[in-house]
Amino acid sequence: MATYTGIKGQDIQVVSSDPSPLIPGQVWYNSTSNTFKAAVQQAGAAAWTAGGAMITGRRNLMGAGTNTSALASGGTGGQANTESYNGSTWEDGGLLNNFRFLTAGAGASNTAALIFGGFSTANTGATESYNGSTWTAGGAMGNARYAHGGVGTNTSALGFGGYAPYLSIACTESYNGSAWTAGGAMGTARCALAGAGASKTAALAFGGFTTANVACTESYNGTSWTAGGAMATARQSLAGAGTNTAALAFGGATTASVACTESYNGSTWTAGGALGLARCGLAGAGTNTAALAFGGGTYPNGNCTESYSVGSPATCIKTLTIS
């Protein structure tokens, strides 16, 4: 029979009281309680906290950037308005040339972002690039759409899914800074979905609506989409942040607005801390451990901002049962 010493090459320390400080992976025998114990490391708690309110309440808007350098533009209630976030407060920015809502965006910061697609008086494929103060027209999407997903940067963006007149679509397009090019179709055509990803060759799409809310996840490699793990809560009009292997999904609607948050590791979704305010039609920015949620709501349009963070791992004692 194998022994701990034979496997680990060291004896288990016998002590009358638990050691301090604890070292993750440490194992000992407490002679006072007659129990084997180990020091294990647990993930830090994840939670949303309130941030500065937006100047203009809105929903169905675009989001881009990080949790301390975010951009919001368009949306119902603020169709042409742009706002920039510095980690605590929002400031007015340049107006869009083409007002719109149910739009999508991409960008690494609040000074280098892209907005594309959406609905104004009709569905549009118009694209605009932001430099921190003004919006400049770019190449139009091949398929005008709204309620679609968008990820990436202002020179390497991906647009996918969405709604064209009377039909949810599966088509994907990639942007190189000046023009859009058709890519591989999604496995599940849908609208009102969310996404995460750093570029047009590494993207994630999740949630949305077909004839009902869906929980399916798909990953894009620049050419084709591959099915991933399903979300625990099927929903539409949600927001996302992060990358295709480290994503965060939050908010949205089932039969009503929800506050639930889920984190993705590249294969499976895990529950995270709930939003302080349940809402749909919101936007997101940042990473899966440092995200920003802003706007959204049903009626009236919302201006709520919340920041997501994951606490430092904690080391604790676990009692072992030896049989």
Sequence and secondary structure as in RCSB ss.txt:
>XXXX:A:sequence
MATYTGIKGQDIQVVSSDPSPLIPGQVWYNSTSNTFKAAVQQAGAAAWTAGGAMITGRRNLMGAGTNTSALASGG
TGGQANTESYNGSTWEDGGLLNNFRFLTAGAGASNTAALIFGGFSTANTGATESYNGSTWTAGGAMGNARYAHGG
VGTNTSALGFGGYAPYLSIACTESYNGSAWTAGGAMGTARCALAGAGASKTAALAFGGFTTANVACTESYNGTSW
TAGGAMATARQSLAGAGTNTAALAFGGATTASVACTESYNGSTWTAGGALGLARCGLAGAGTNTAALAFGGGTYP
NGNCTESYSVGSPATCIKTLTIS
>XXXX:A:secstr
   HHHHHSS  EEESS  SS  TT EEEETTTTEEEEEEEE   EEEEE    SS  BS EEEE SSSEEEE  
BT SS EEEE SS EEE    SS  BS EEEEEETTEEEEEEEESSSEEEEEEEE SS EEE    SS BBS EE
EE SSSEEEE  EETTEE   EEEE SS EEE    SS  BS EEEEEETTEEEEE  BSSSB   EEEE SS E
EE    SS  BS EEEE SSSEEEE  BSSSB   EEEE SS EEEE   SS  SS EEEE SSEEEEE   SSS
    EEEEEE   EEEEEEE   
